Amino acid sequence: EDVEKSLLDRLDRAKTSAERDSIYLQLATRTAQKGDLRARDYTEKIDEMEMRNKVRPYVDMTLAMRAVEKKDAEMARIIAGKGELTHIQRVWLLTQIAKTLPPAEREKALEIIADASVEARRIGGTDPDRPSALVAVANAFLTADRARAWETMLEVAKASNSAEGFTGEDGRIMVRLQTKFMTSLQTSSVDEFNLNGVFRA
């Protein structure tokens, strides 16, 4: 809170657009790390369009990761709906949301997983992200509808045969930001992208 207040004080004294952009960038990334949706507002205040376009997906995915960590289903749904995410990032987020729902909300979970499968199929046929995303969908279906999990695994087999570089191991999700003011890279392992878990279950 003290750092944020200090940055806002500096904002009042900033003389150039570049100075303001640098401060808004720090505010956006810091508040995103805390899982605070104001990060999206700070991002939109960055004047330089190219920088704003780079910061937006970084902030949205950081918010998604924090929402999953904190089991904040409401924020996760907001980011899944409005966030600027890649296809595989959105698949990951949707399947994580479905996993947090109680058994009484099975139908809702199935709807969300179905949305994730649509998103997975938007990934190009030779992209190794496609089978990874479909494995995440199969993993999500395992607890809610095992028959659909195995149907999805048939798609995984076809997709993995077409995708160079897909191993079915070491699944991870990555979010990167590079601007003239800062460089940041976050990587998280994602077991749901790996084949071992599906077969074990």
PEBEL-V488696 format. One record per residue. N is the residue number from 1. RES is the residue in three letters. PHI is phi as a letter, one per 20 degrees, with the letter a starting at -180 (NA if undefined). NEAR is the number of other C-alpha atoms within 12 Angstrom. Layout:
n:N res:RES phi:PHI near:NEAR
n:N res:RES phi:PHI near:NEAR
This chain:
n:1 res:GLU phi:NA near:12
n:2 res:ASP phi:f near:10
n:3 res:VAL phi:f near:14
n:4 res:GLU phi:f near:23
n:5 res:LYS phi:f near:16
n:6 res:SER phi:f near:15
n:7 res:LEU phi:f near:26
n:8 res:LEU phi:f near:22
n:9 res:ASP phi:f near:16
n:10 res:ARG phi:f near:21
n:11 res:LEU phi:f near:26
n:12 res:ASP phi:f near:16
n:13 res:ARG phi:e near:14
n:14 res:ALA phi:f near:17
n:15 res:LYS phi:d near:13
n:16 res:THR phi:c near:15
n:17 res:SER phi:f near:18
n:18 res:ALA phi:f near:20
n:19 res:GLU phi:f near:22
n:20 res:ARG phi:f near:27
n:21 res:ASP phi:f near:33
n:22 res:SER phi:f near:32
n:23 res:ILE phi:f near:34
n:24 res:TYR phi:f near:40
n:25 res:LEU phi:f near:44
n:26 res:GLN phi:f near:34
n:27 res:LEU phi:f near:38
n:28 res:ALA phi:f near:37
n:29 res:THR phi:f near:40
n:30 res:ARG phi:f near:30
n:31 res:THR phi:f near:29
n:32 res:ALA phi:f near:34
n:33 res:GLN phi:f near:28
n:34 res:LYS phi:e near:23
n:35 res:GLY phi:m near:30
n:36 res:ASP phi:d near:29
n:37 res:LEU phi:f near:32
n:38 res:ARG phi:f near:24
n:39 res:ALA phi:g near:35
n:40 res:ARG phi:f near:37
n:41 res:ASP phi:f near:22
n:42 res:TYR phi:f near:33
n:43 res:THR phi:g near:36
n:44 res:GLU phi:f near:26
n:45 res:LYS phi:e near:28
n:46 res:ILE phi:f near:30
n:47 res:ASP phi:f near:22
n:48 res:GLU phi:f near:23
n:49 res:MET phi:f near:17
n:50 res:GLU phi:f near:16
n:51 res:MET phi:f near:26
n:52 res:ARG phi:g near:29
n:53 res:ASN phi:f near:23
n:54 res:LYS phi:f near:29
n:55 res:VAL phi:f near:45
n:56 res:ARG phi:g near:37
n:57 res:PRO phi:f near:35
n:58 res:TYR phi:f near:40
n:59 res:VAL phi:f near:45
n:60 res:ASP phi:f near:47
n:61 res:MET phi:f near:46
n:62 res:THR phi:f near:44
n:63 res:LEU phi:f near:44
n:64 res:ALA phi:f near:47
n:65 res:MET phi:f near:40
n:66 res:ARG phi:f near:29
n:67 res:ALA phi:f near:31
n:68 res:VAL phi:f near:29
n:69 res:GLU phi:g near:21
n:70 res:LYS phi:e near:20
n:71 res:LYS phi:l near:22
n:72 res:ASP phi:e near:24
n:73 res:ALA phi:f near:27
n:74 res:GLU phi:f near:22
n:75 res:MET phi:f near:31
n:76 res:ALA phi:g near:36
n:77 res:ARG phi:f near:26
n:78 res:ILE phi:f near:24
n:79 res:ILE phi:f near:39
n:80 res:ALA phi:f near:37
n:81 res:GLY phi:e near:21
n:82 res:LYS phi:d near:19
n:83 res:GLY phi:f near:29
n:84 res:GLU phi:e near:27
n:85 res:LEU phi:d near:32
n:86 res:THR phi:f near:27
n:87 res:HIS phi:g near:31
n:88 res:ILE phi:f near:41
n:89 res:GLN phi:f near:41
n:90 res:ARG phi:f near:42
n:91 res:VAL phi:g near:44
n:92 res:TRP phi:g near:49
n:93 res:LEU phi:f near:50
n:94 res:LEU phi:f near:47
n:95 res:THR phi:f near:46
n:96 res:GLN phi:f near:38
n:97 res:ILE phi:f near:40
n:98 res:ALA phi:g near:38
n:99 res:LYS phi:f near:30
n:100 res:THR phi:e near:30
n:101 res:LEU phi:f near:26
n:102 res:PRO phi:f near:16
n:103 res:PRO phi:g near:15
n:104 res:ALA phi:f near:11
n:105 res:GLU phi:d near:16
n:106 res:ARG phi:g near:21
n:107 res:GLU phi:f near:17
n:108 res:LYS phi:f near:21
n:109 res:ALA phi:f near:29
n:110 res:LEU phi:f near:32
n:111 res:GLU phi:f near:23
n:112 res:ILE phi:f near:33
n:113 res:ILE phi:f near:42
n:114 res:ALA phi:f near:29
n:115 res:ASP phi:f near:30
n:116 res:ALA phi:f near:39
n:117 res:SER phi:f near:40
n:118 res:VAL phi:f near:23
n:119 res:GLU phi:f near:30
n:120 res:ALA phi:f near:39
n:121 res:ARG phi:f near:29
n:122 res:ARG phi:f near:22
n:123 res:ILE phi:f near:26
n:124 res:GLY phi:g near:20
n:125 res:GLY phi:f near:24
n:126 res:THR phi:d near:20
n:127 res:ASP phi:f near:24
n:128 res:PRO phi:f near:30
n:129 res:ASP phi:f near:40
n:130 res:ARG phi:f near:42
n:131 res:PRO phi:f near:44
n:132 res:SER phi:f near:48
n:133 res:ALA phi:f near:52
n:134 res:LEU phi:f near:50
n:135 res:VAL phi:f near:51
n:136 res:ALA phi:f near:47
n:137 res:VAL phi:f near:53
n:138 res:ALA phi:f near:44
n:139 res:ASN phi:g near:43
n:140 res:ALA phi:f near:46
n:141 res:PHE phi:f near:38
n:142 res:LEU phi:g near:31
n:143 res:THR phi:e near:26
n:144 res:ALA phi:d near:30
n:145 res:ASP phi:a near:23
n:146 res:ARG phi:f near:19
n:147 res:ALA phi:f near:16
n:148 res:ARG phi:f near:24
n:149 res:ALA phi:f near:29
n:150 res:TRP phi:f near:24
n:151 res:GLU phi:g near:21
n:152 res:THR phi:f near:35
n:153 res:MET phi:f near:30
n:154 res:LEU phi:f near:18
n:155 res:GLU phi:f near:26
n:156 res:VAL phi:g near:37
n:157 res:ALA phi:g near:23
n:158 res:LYS phi:f near:20
n:159 res:ALA phi:f near:31
n:160 res:SER phi:f near:29
n:161 res:ASN phi:f near:20
n:162 res:SER phi:e near:20
n:163 res:ALA phi:d near:22
n:164 res:GLU phi:f near:17
n:165 res:GLY phi:n near:19
n:166 res:PHE phi:e near:28
n:167 res:THR phi:d near:23
n:168 res:GLY phi:m near:33
n:169 res:GLU phi:c near:21
n:170 res:ASP phi:l near:20
n:171 res:GLY phi:f near:29
n:172 res:ARG phi:b near:24
n:173 res:ILE phi:c near:33
n:174 res:MET phi:c near:25
n:175 res:VAL phi:c near:29
n:176 res:ARG phi:c near:23
n:177 res:LEU phi:c near:27
n:178 res:GLN phi:c near:21
n:179 res:THR phi:c near:22
n:180 res:LYS phi:f near:17
n:181 res:PHE phi:e near:19
n:182 res:MET phi:a near:18
n:183 res:THR phi:c near:17
n:184 res:SER phi:b near:23
n:185 res:LEU phi:c near:18
n:186 res:GLN phi:d near:20
n:187 res:THR phi:c near:19
n:188 res:SER phi:c near:23
n:189 res:SER phi:f near:16
n:190 res:VAL phi:c near:30
n:191 res:ASP phi:f near:24
n:192 res:GLU phi:f near:38
n:193 res:PHE phi:e near:39
n:194 res:ASN phi:e near:31
n:195 res:LEU phi:f near:30
n:196 res:ASN phi:g near:21
n:197 res:GLY phi:f near:21
n:198 res:VAL phi:f near:29
n:199 res:PHE phi:f near:16
n:200 res:ARG phi:f near:10
n:201 res:ALA phi:f near:16
